[in-house]
Amino acid sequence: MARIGLFFGTNSGSTRKIAKQIKKRFDDDTMAEPVNINKATVDDLLAYDYLILGTPTLGDGLLPGIEAECDDESWAEALVKFKGTSFAGKTVALFGLGDQDTYGHEFVNGLILLYDFFKDAGAKIVGAWPTDGYDFTESQSVIDDKFVGLAIDQDIQPELTAERVERLAQADRSRVRFEHLSTTGRRSPSAPTPCRGQGRSHEERARPAARAWAGGFCGRGLDPDSGL
Ligand SMILES: Cc1cc2nc3c(=O)[nH]c(=O)nc-3n(C[C@H](O)[C@H](O)[C@H](O)COP(=O)(O)O)c2cc1C
């Protein structure tokens, strides 16, 4: 049976598309097919030791759901249902979609909402991702200078998505998996996060971040608790 569950929320379909790309690039039956969180029960999530959870940020820095004016229920409603469930012993990696241009003051804020929920529920959160390669002014989802999960921007940097997903797949081939993803550190006060990497092309800015994340994932000599 698959050991890695892949669940996503979405409004307009981009996060579903990225979840499918992740599944395709992993190309491995240890990862389950992606499931929309509005079709999942808490037992569906608890069936896995490892979870990859994806969300867009919508509304005013919200998770998708009715309050964020989505047509369907999504993460917002799911988390209400999951409240009180222990995720102790589960290892969780997050990916989040956002728009760093139009929403550069609250870029991928949805990530921190999933992070806080599952961390408070006892899960070990892994997969911090460097902020190099993005231009935004502020994000609640940055802890110790890293996003708490992989940030994807299909609106402004769609050309970088394949490389970012590919890095994830390459790390998977190492068979080391989640154990060596860096853990995120203590949450720092939400000081504005400065713009990163201005003056370079998107491709140039993305490369160091992708390499660093892949290195962290593969555990090539890095302390998993020390960050990337
Ligand atoms: C109404 C609306 C509000 C949004 N709010 C944010 C936001 O606060 N922060 C952010 O980073 N992106 C924001 N976005 C951008 C979306 O997260 C982005 O377009 C994402 O790819 C949508 O994913 P989906 O197609 O899976 O719903 C917003 C988009 C819309 C349409």
The ligand as a Tripos MOL2 file, in Angstrom:
@<TRIPOS>MOLECULE
LIG
   31    33     1     0     0
SMALL
NO_CHARGES

@<TRIPOS>ATOM
      1 C1         -9.7360   36.0970   -4.8720 C.3       1 LIG1
      2 C2         -8.2940   35.6610   -4.8240 C.ar      1 LIG1
      3 C3         -7.5640   35.8990   -3.6680 C.ar      1 LIG1
      4 C4         -6.2090   35.5070   -3.5980 C.ar      1 LIG1
      5 N1         -5.4910   35.7700   -2.4610 N.ar      1 LIG1
      6 C5         -4.1810   35.4230   -2.4180 C.ar      1 LIG1
      7 C6         -3.4090   35.7110   -1.2610 C.ar      1 LIG1
      8 O1         -3.8910   36.2730   -0.2640 O.2       1 LIG1
      9 N2         -2.0960   35.3360   -1.2570 N.ar      1 LIG1
     10 C7         -1.5110   34.7350   -2.3510 C.ar      1 LIG1
     11 O2         -0.3210   34.4450   -2.3040 O.2       1 LIG1
     12 N3         -2.2350   34.4420   -3.4530 N.ar      1 LIG1
     13 C8         -3.5400   34.7590   -3.5250 C.ar      1 LIG1
     14 N4         -4.2830   34.4650   -4.6350 N.ar      1 LIG1
     15 C9         -3.6410   33.7630   -5.7680 C.3       1 LIG1
     16 C10        -3.9920   32.2640   -5.7800 C.3       1 LIG1
     17 O3         -3.4910   31.6200   -4.6170 O.3       1 LIG1
     18 C11        -3.3860   31.6060   -7.0050 C.3       1 LIG1
     19 O4         -3.9590   32.1650   -8.1610 O.3       1 LIG1
     20 C12        -3.5230   30.1010   -7.0110 C.3       1 LIG1
     21 O5         -2.7340   29.5790   -8.0520 O.3       1 LIG1
     22 C13        -4.9520   29.6170   -7.1430 C.3       1 LIG1
     23 O6         -4.9760   28.2180   -6.9830 O.3       1 LIG1
     24 P1         -6.2230   27.3080   -7.3580 P.3       1 LIG1
     25 O7         -6.4160   27.3950   -8.8630 O.co2     1 LIG1
     26 O8         -5.8330   25.9360   -6.9440 O.co2     1 LIG1
     27 O9         -7.4170   27.8070   -6.6280 O.co2     1 LIG1
     28 C14        -5.6200   34.8530   -4.7140 C.ar      1 LIG1
     29 C15        -6.3780   34.6110   -5.8680 C.ar      1 LIG1
     30 C16        -7.6980   35.0090   -5.9200 C.ar      1 LIG1
     31 C17        -8.4910   34.7350   -7.1820 C.3       1 LIG1
@<TRIPOS>BOND
     1     1     2 1
     2     2     3 ar
     3     2    30 ar
     4     3     4 ar
     5     4     5 ar
     6     4    28 ar
     7     5     6 ar
     8     6     7 ar
     9     6    13 1
    10     7     8 2
    11     7     9 ar
    12     9    10 ar
    13    10    11 2
    14    10    12 ar
    15    12    13 ar
    16    13    14 ar
    17    14    15 1
    18    14    28 ar
    19    15    16 1
    20    16    17 1
    21    16    18 1
    22    18    19 1
    23    18    20 1
    24    20    21 1
    25    20    22 1
    26    22    23 1
    27    23    24 1
    28    24    25 2
    29    24    26 1
    30    24    27 1
    31    28    29 ar
    32    29    30 ar
    33    30    31 1
@<TRIPOS>SUBSTRUCTURE
     1 LIG1         1 GROUP 0 **** ****
